[in-house]
């Protein structure tokens, strides 16, 4: 789940703030920001939109991408992305020809 890392890095870069300062500005715990950044927690759509605003990017698109990324099945991600009119996510990684289960 790279969306959290991408959005947080973009917000930090645009604002010059640290991840800790971003967490305080958004009134979420720094531990939660760390888990989102490292892909251990999914990015809630509302947080994705708020990070996007800080980063100066399209908040609607970020929220929709977060919503799509929360689906565990790649097929369901593709269906949801099509329904929402956003780009479909990349194919999930494989190991030895077997699809790796999404978190």
N, C-alpha and C positions, 0 to 999 in steps of 0.2 A: 504494500500500500504506500505508494510514493506521493499521493496527493497531499497528505499532511505535511510532509517534508518540503515539498515544492511550495505550498502556500506559506508556510512559516518562514522559509528562507527568503521568499519574495517580499514578505512583510518586513522582515528584519532588514533586508537590503534597501528597500524603499524608504523606511523610516529611520534607519540607523540605530534601531533599538535591538536589545538582546532578546533572546527567547523569554527570559525571565520578565523583562519589561513589557513584552508583548502580552504575557499571561496576565500581568497586573492591569494593563490597559483594557483587556477584554474581560476582566473580572472572573478568570478561571484559574485553577491552581497551576503552579508551574510543573507539578508532577503530571497533571493531565496533558499539558502541552508537550511535555517530554514523551509521554506514551503515544500521543498522536504523531509526533515528529518521528519516532522510531518505529511506527507502524504497529504498535501493540494494541492501540485503540483506534476504531474507525473515526473519521472526521465527521462530526455531526454537520448536517447541511447549514444550520444557523452559524456555527463557528466558521465553516468554510466561507460563507458570505462575508462575515466580519473581517476575517483575515484578508480576503480579496479586496475589501474596501481599503484597508491599510496599505495593501500592495499596489493599489491603483489599477486593479484589473476587474473584469466583469464579475460582479458578485452573484448575479443570477446563474451564470455558467458554472461558477465554482460550487454553488449550492447543488445544482443539478448533477455535477460530476460526483460530488460527495454522496448524493442519494443513490446514484448508479453503483458506486463502488461498495456500498453496503450490502448489495446482493452477493450471496456466497457462490451461486452458480453462474458460470460465465454465460451460459445460454440466457439466463434471466437478466443478466446485465445487458446483453445485446438487445433483448426485447424491450427492456425499460428505456435504454438509450434511444431506441427507435421511436418509442412512444413519446418521449420527451423532446425529440428532435435534436439530440446532442450526438457527438461522435461516439461510436462504439469503442469500448476498451480493447486494448491489445489482447492477443491470445494469452491465456495463462501459461506459466512456465511448465515445462515437462522435464522429467528425469527418466532416462531409460525408456522413453516412449510412453510413459505414464504421466497423465496430467497431475500436477501438484495441486492439492486441495487448497483453495483460498481460505484465508483466516476468517 
